[in-house]
Amino acid sequence: MIKVAITDDHPLATNGIISMLAPYPQIGIEGVYHTGEAMMEGLEILRPDILLLDILLPDQSGKDLVPLIRVRFPGVRIIALTSLDAPTMVSGMMRRGCSGYLLKDTDTRTLVQAIEAVYAGEEFVEPSLKEKLVQNIIRFQNNNHAQNTAVITQREKQVLQLIAEECSTQQIADKLFISFKTVENHRQNLLRKLDVKNTVGLVKVAIQTGLVK
């Protein structure tokens, strides 16, 4: 039996998933959690084969939880289950350690296929998102040459990584032992080199081009 746990803060969502999987005797629900904290505590006791993880939880972000789960519970394979269909989110979650990515409006057949594929060691992405991912990769391959002509320094990469981790300017300055003004200078250089207008754009391009983990 494939042991599955579900983490989602909406009981209607978790109950719906349980109902969808009930007719499949090869899949068993081992745990249901509504917060990231409850999930991490539960995984210490129950070690499911597959974790269906909502990205938007009330206490912690799924993107922050995935690396923690991969370190503490390496045997648990993660499928992101969310309403977010942006290619950047898909690639970012897969890069962080997810084995699959599904939308919440997925049908039962696709859900079961994803669970079985990931259990077998494969990766699975919602079929409706694959074309978006392909087009996104092509677009960024075409743009990368222009972006990469501006060399990103090692210090700028460090600043960019911390920006992606949602650190404030002061927190970055403290972590890297540099001044507030120096961090801001690095931020402005990154905006110019990556040809974006704001921090959101920085993080988006950084994830898509592999500049941050």
VEXKE-41927 format. One record per residue (C-alpha): residue in one letter; residue number from 1; x, y, z. Coordinates in steps of 0.25 Angstrom, whole numbers, plus 5000, padded with zeros to 4 digits. Example, Ala and Ser with C-alpha at 12.3 -4.5 7.8 and 13.67 -1.06 7.14 Angstrom:
<nodes>
<res: a; n: 1; c1: 5049; c2: 4982; c3: 5031> .
<res: s; n: 2; c1: 5055; c2: 4996; c3: 5029> .
</nodes>
This chain:
<nodes>
<res: m; n: 1; c1: 5000; c2: 5000; c3: 5000> .
<res: i; n: 2; c1: 5005; c2: 5014; c3: 4997> .
<res: k; n: 3; c1: 5004; c2: 5022; c3: 5010> .
<res: v; n: 4; c1: 4999; c2: 5037; c3: 5007> .
<res: a; n: 5; c1: 4999; c2: 5049; c3: 5016> .
<res: i; n: 6; c1: 4991; c2: 5062; c3: 5013> .
<res: t; n: 7; c1: 4995; c2: 5076; c3: 5018> .
<res: d; n: 8; c1: 4985; c2: 5087; c3: 5015> .
<res: d; n: 9; c1: 4978; c2: 5097; c3: 5024> .
<res: h; n: 10; c1: 4964; c2: 5095; c3: 5017> .
<res: p; n: 11; c1: 4956; c2: 5083; c3: 5023> .
<res: l; n: 12; c1: 4948; c2: 5083; c3: 5010> .
<res: a; n: 13; c1: 4960; c2: 5081; c3: 5002> .
<res: t; n: 14; c1: 4966; c2: 5070; c3: 5011> .
<res: n; n: 15; c1: 4952; c2: 5063; c3: 5011> .
<res: g; n: 16; c1: 4951; c2: 5064; c3: 4996> .
<res: i; n: 17; c1: 4964; c2: 5057; c3: 4994> .
<res: i; n: 18; c1: 4961; c2: 5046; c3: 5004> .
<res: s; n: 19; c1: 4948; c2: 5044; c3: 4996> .
<res: m; n: 20; c1: 4955; c2: 5043; c3: 4983> .
<res: l; n: 21; c1: 4965; c2: 5033; c3: 4988> .
<res: a; n: 22; c1: 4955; c2: 5024; c3: 4996> .
<res: p; n: 23; c1: 4952; c2: 5015; c3: 4984> .
<res: y; n: 24; c1: 4967; c2: 5011; c3: 4982> .
<res: p; n: 25; c1: 4971; c2: 5000; c3: 4991> .
<res: q; n: 26; c1: 4986; c2: 5002; c3: 4988> .
<res: i; n: 27; c1: 4986; c2: 5016; c3: 4994> .
<res: g; n: 28; c1: 4984; c2: 5018; c3: 5009> .
<res: i; n: 29; c1: 4983; c2: 5032; c3: 5016> .
<res: e; n: 30; c1: 4993; c2: 5032; c3: 5028> .
<res: g; n: 31; c1: 4991; c2: 5046; c3: 5033> .
<res: v; n: 32; c1: 4984; c2: 5059; c3: 5031> .
<res: y; n: 33; c1: 4990; c2: 5072; c3: 5035> .
<res: h; n: 34; c1: 4985; c2: 5087; c3: 5034> .
<res: t; n: 35; c1: 4998; c2: 5094; c3: 5038> .
<res: g; n: 36; c1: 5012; c2: 5093; c3: 5035> .
<res: e; n: 37; c1: 5016; c2: 5091; c3: 5050> .
<res: a; n: 38; c1: 5006; c2: 5080; c3: 5052> .
<res: m; n: 39; c1: 5011; c2: 5073; c3: 5039> .
<res: m; n: 40; c1: 5026; c2: 5074; c3: 5044> .
<res: e; n: 41; c1: 5021; c2: 5068; c3: 5057> .
<res: g; n: 42; c1: 5013; c2: 5057; c3: 5050> .
<res: l; n: 43; c1: 5024; c2: 5053; c3: 5041> .
<res: e; n: 44; c1: 5033; c2: 5050; c3: 5053> .
<res: i; n: 45; c1: 5023; c2: 5039; c3: 5056> .
<res: l; n: 46; c1: 5017; c2: 5035; c3: 5043> .
<res: r; n: 47; c1: 5026; c2: 5034; c3: 5031> .
<res: p; n: 48; c1: 5017; c2: 5034; c3: 5019> .
<res: d; n: 49; c1: 5022; c2: 5030; c3: 5005> .
<res: i; n: 50; c1: 5016; c2: 5042; c3: 4999> .
<res: l; n: 51; c1: 5012; c2: 5056; c3: 5004> .
<res: l; n: 52; c1: 5002; c2: 5064; c3: 4997> .
<res: l; n: 53; c1: 5006; c2: 5078; c3: 5001> .
<res: d; n: 54; c1: 4998; c2: 5091; c3: 5000> .
<res: i; n: 55; c1: 5008; c2: 5103; c3: 4997> .
<res: l; n: 56; c1: 5000; c2: 5114; c3: 5004> .
<res: l; n: 57; c1: 4999; c2: 5110; c3: 5019> .
<res: p; n: 58; c1: 4995; c2: 5119; c3: 5030> .
<res: d; n: 59; c1: 5008; c2: 5118; c3: 5038> .
<res: q; n: 60; c1: 5018; c2: 5114; c3: 5028> .
<res: s; n: 61; c1: 5021; c2: 5114; c3: 5013> .
<res: g; n: 62; c1: 5021; c2: 5101; c3: 5006> .
<res: k; n: 63; c1: 5034; c2: 5106; c3: 4998> .
<res: d; n: 64; c1: 5041; c2: 5108; c3: 5012> .
<res: l; n: 65; c1: 5036; c2: 5094; c3: 5017> .
<res: v; n: 66; c1: 5040; c2: 5086; c3: 5005> .
<res: p; n: 67; c1: 5055; c2: 5087; c3: 5008> .
<res: l; n: 68; c1: 5053; c2: 5084; c3: 5023> .
<res: i; n: 69; c1: 5045; c2: 5072; c3: 5020> .
<res: r; n: 70; c1: 5055; c2: 5067; c3: 5010> .
<res: v; n: 71; c1: 5066; c2: 5068; c3: 5020> .
<res: r; n: 72; c1: 5058; c2: 5062; c3: 5032> .
<res: f; n: 73; c1: 5050; c2: 5052; c3: 5025> .
<res: p; n: 74; c1: 5058; c2: 5048; c3: 5012> .
<res: g; n: 75; c1: 5049; c2: 5036; c3: 5010> .
<res: v; n: 76; c1: 5036; c2: 5045; c3: 5008> .
<res: r; n: 77; c1: 5033; c2: 5049; c3: 4994> .
<res: i; n: 78; c1: 5026; c2: 5062; c3: 4992> .
<res: i; n: 79; c1: 5015; c2: 5066; c3: 4982> .
<res: a; n: 80; c1: 5011; c2: 5081; c3: 4983> .
<res: l; n: 81; c1: 4996; c2: 5082; c3: 4982> .
<res: t; n: 82; c1: 4992; c2: 5096; c3: 4980> .
<res: s; n: 83; c1: 4984; c2: 5106; c3: 4972> .
<res: l; n: 84; c1: 4996; c2: 5114; c3: 4967> .
<res: d; n: 85; c1: 4999; c2: 5111; c3: 4953> .
<res: a; n: 86; c1: 5010; c2: 5120; c3: 4950> .
<res: p; n: 87; c1: 5022; c2: 5113; c3: 4943> .
<res: t; n: 88; c1: 5032; c2: 5120; c3: 4952> .
<res: m; n: 89; c1: 5025; c2: 5114; c3: 4964> .
<res: v; n: 90; c1: 5025; c2: 5100; c3: 4958> .
<res: s; n: 91; c1: 5040; c2: 5100; c3: 4954> .
<res: g; n: 92; c1: 5043; c2: 5107; c3: 4968> .
<res: m; n: 93; c1: 5036; c2: 5096; c3: 4976> .
<res: m; n: 94; c1: 5042; c2: 5085; c3: 4967> .
<res: r; n: 95; c1: 5056; c2: 5091; c3: 4969> .
<res: r; n: 96; c1: 5054; c2: 5091; c3: 4984> .
<res: g; n: 97; c1: 5051; c2: 5076; c3: 4985> .
<res: c; n: 98; c1: 5037; c2: 5073; c3: 4981> .
<res: s; n: 99; c1: 5035; c2: 5061; c3: 4972> .
<res: g; n: 100; c1: 5022; c2: 5065; c3: 4967> .
<res: y; n: 101; c1: 5013; c2: 5078; c3: 4965> .
<res: l; n: 102; c1: 4997; c2: 5077; c3: 4964> .
<res: l; n: 103; c1: 4986; c2: 5087; c3: 4963> .
<res: k; n: 104; c1: 4975; c2: 5086; c3: 4973> .
<res: d; n: 105; c1: 4965; c2: 5085; c3: 4962> .
<res: t; n: 106; c1: 4972; c2: 5072; c3: 4956> .
<res: d; n: 107; c1: 4963; c2: 5060; c3: 4954> .
<res: t; n: 108; c1: 4964; c2: 5047; c3: 4961> .
<res: r; n: 109; c1: 4971; c2: 5039; c3: 4950> .
<res: t; n: 110; c1: 4982; c2: 5050; c3: 4950> .
<res: l; n: 111; c1: 4983; c2: 5050; c3: 4965> .
<res: v; n: 112; c1: 4985; c2: 5035; c3: 4965> .
<res: q; n: 113; c1: 4995; c2: 5035; c3: 4954> .
<res: a; n: 114; c1: 5003; c2: 5045; c3: 4961> .
<res: i; n: 115; c1: 5004; c2: 5038; c3: 4974> .
<res: e; n: 116; c1: 5007; c2: 5025; c3: 4967> .
<res: a; n: 117; c1: 5018; c2: 5031; c3: 4958> .
<res: v; n: 118; c1: 5025; c2: 5038; c3: 4969> .
<res: y; n: 119; c1: 5024; c2: 5026; c3: 4978> .
<res: a; n: 120; c1: 5031; c2: 5019; c3: 4967> .
<res: g; n: 121; c1: 5042; c2: 5029; c3: 4967> .
<res: e; n: 122; c1: 5038; c2: 5038; c3: 4955> .
<res: e; n: 123; c1: 5034; c2: 5052; c3: 4954> .
<res: f; n: 124; c1: 5020; c2: 5057; c3: 4951> .
<res: v; n: 125; c1: 5015; c2: 5071; c3: 4947> .
<res: e; n: 126; c1: 5000; c2: 5074; c3: 4944> .
<res: p; n: 127; c1: 4998; c2: 5071; c3: 4929> .
<res: s; n: 128; c1: 4992; c2: 5085; c3: 4927> .
<res: l; n: 129; c1: 5004; c2: 5092; c3: 4932> .
<res: k; n: 130; c1: 5015; c2: 5085; c3: 4923> .
<res: e; n: 131; c1: 5012; c2: 5093; c3: 4911> .
<res: k; n: 132; c1: 5014; c2: 5106; c3: 4920> .
<res: l; n: 133; c1: 5027; c2: 5101; c3: 4925> .
<res: v; n: 134; c1: 5032; c2: 5098; c3: 4911> .
<res: q; n: 135; c1: 5029; c2: 5112; c3: 4906> .
<res: n; n: 136; c1: 5034; c2: 5118; c3: 4919> .
<res: i; n: 137; c1: 5048; c2: 5110; c3: 4917> .
<res: i; n: 138; c1: 5048; c2: 5115; c3: 4902> .
<res: r; n: 139; c1: 5046; c2: 5129; c3: 4906> .
<res: f; n: 140; c1: 5056; c2: 5130; c3: 4916> .
<res: q; n: 141; c1: 5066; c2: 5122; c3: 4908> .
<res: n; n: 142; c1: 5064; c2: 5134; c3: 4898> .
<res: n; n: 143; c1: 5066; c2: 5144; c3: 4908> .
<res: n; n: 144; c1: 5077; c2: 5138; c3: 4916> .
<res: h; n: 145; c1: 5088; c2: 5142; c3: 4907> .
<res: a; n: 146; c1: 5085; c2: 5157; c3: 4908> .
<res: q; n: 147; c1: 5084; c2: 5155; c3: 4923> .
<res: n; n: 148; c1: 5097; c2: 5147; c3: 4925> .
<res: t; n: 149; c1: 5105; c2: 5157; c3: 4918> .
<res: a; n: 150; c1: 5105; c2: 5165; c3: 4930> .
<res: v; n: 151; c1: 5113; c2: 5157; c3: 4940> .
<res: i; n: 152; c1: 5107; c2: 5155; c3: 4954> .
<res: t; n: 153; c1: 5118; c2: 5155; c3: 4965> .
<res: q; n: 154; c1: 5119; c2: 5145; c3: 4976> .
<res: r; n: 155; c1: 5114; c2: 5156; c3: 4986> .
<res: e; n: 156; c1: 5103; c2: 5159; c3: 4978> .
<res: k; n: 157; c1: 5099; c2: 5145; c3: 4977> .
<res: q; n: 158; c1: 5099; c2: 5144; c3: 4992> .
<res: v; n: 159; c1: 5090; c2: 5156; c3: 4993> .
<res: l; n: 160; c1: 5081; c2: 5151; c3: 4983> .
<res: q; n: 161; c1: 5079; c2: 5138; c3: 4990> .
<res: l; n: 162; c1: 5076; c2: 5145; c3: 5003> .
<res: i; n: 163; c1: 5066; c2: 5154; c3: 4996> .
<res: a; n: 164; c1: 5059; c2: 5141; c3: 4990> .
<res: e; n: 165; c1: 5059; c2: 5136; c3: 5005> .
<res: e; n: 166; c1: 5051; c2: 5149; c3: 5008> .
<res: c; n: 167; c1: 5061; c2: 5155; c3: 5017> .
<res: s; n: 168; c1: 5060; c2: 5170; c3: 5019> .
<res: t; n: 169; c1: 5072; c2: 5179; c3: 5015> .
<res: q; n: 170; c1: 5076; c2: 5180; c3: 5029> .
<res: q; n: 171; c1: 5076; c2: 5165; c3: 5031> .
<res: i; n: 172; c1: 5084; c2: 5164; c3: 5019> .
<res: a; n: 173; c1: 5094; c2: 5174; c3: 5024> .
<res: d; n: 174; c1: 5095; c2: 5167; c3: 5037> .
<res: k; n: 175; c1: 5097; c2: 5153; c3: 5031> .
<res: l; n: 176; c1: 5108; c2: 5158; c3: 5021> .
<res: f; n: 177; c1: 5114; c2: 5167; c3: 5031> .
<res: i; n: 178; c1: 5113; c2: 5179; c3: 5021> .
<res: s; n: 179; c1: 5106; c2: 5192; c3: 5022> .
<res: f; n: 180; c1: 5091; c2: 5195; c3: 5019> .
<res: k; n: 181; c1: 5096; c2: 5205; c3: 5008> .
<res: t; n: 182; c1: 5104; c2: 5194; c3: 5002> .
<res: v; n: 183; c1: 5093; c2: 5184; c3: 5001> .
<res: e; n: 184; c1: 5084; c2: 5195; c3: 4994> .
<res: n; n: 185; c1: 5095; c2: 5197; c3: 4984> .
<res: h; n: 186; c1: 5096; c2: 5182; c3: 4981> .
<res: r; n: 187; c1: 5081; c2: 5182; c3: 4980> .
<res: q; n: 188; c1: 5081; c2: 5193; c3: 4970> .
<res: n; n: 189; c1: 5092; c2: 5186; c3: 4962> .
<res: l; n: 190; c1: 5084; c2: 5174; c3: 4961> .
<res: l; n: 191; c1: 5072; c2: 5181; c3: 4957> .
<res: r; n: 192; c1: 5080; c2: 5187; c3: 4945> .
<res: k; n: 193; c1: 5088; c2: 5174; c3: 4941> .
<res: l; n: 194; c1: 5075; c2: 5165; c3: 4941> .
<res: d; n: 195; c1: 5067; c2: 5176; c3: 4935> .
<res: v; n: 196; c1: 5055; c2: 5176; c3: 4945> .
<res: k; n: 197; c1: 5048; c2: 5187; c3: 4952> .
<res: n; n: 198; c1: 5046; c2: 5182; c3: 4966> .
<res: t; n: 199; c1: 5049; c2: 5171; c3: 4976> .
<res: v; n: 200; c1: 5038; c2: 5162; c3: 4971> .
<res: g; n: 201; c1: 5044; c2: 5162; c3: 4958> .
<res: l; n: 202; c1: 5058; c2: 5159; c3: 4963> .
<res: v; n: 203; c1: 5053; c2: 5147; c3: 4970> .
<res: k; n: 204; c1: 5045; c2: 5142; c3: 4958> .
<res: v; n: 205; c1: 5057; c2: 5143; c3: 4949> .
<res: a; n: 206; c1: 5067; c2: 5137; c3: 4959> .
<res: i; n: 207; c1: 5058; c2: 5125; c3: 4961> .
<res: q; n: 208; c1: 5056; c2: 5123; c3: 4946> .
<res: t; n: 209; c1: 5070; c2: 5124; c3: 4942> .
<res: g; n: 210; c1: 5075; c2: 5116; c3: 4954> .
<res: l; n: 211; c1: 5083; c2: 5128; c3: 4961> .
<res: v; n: 212; c1: 5077; c2: 5124; c3: 4974> .
<res: k; n: 213; c1: 5073; c2: 5110; c3: 4980> .
</nodes>
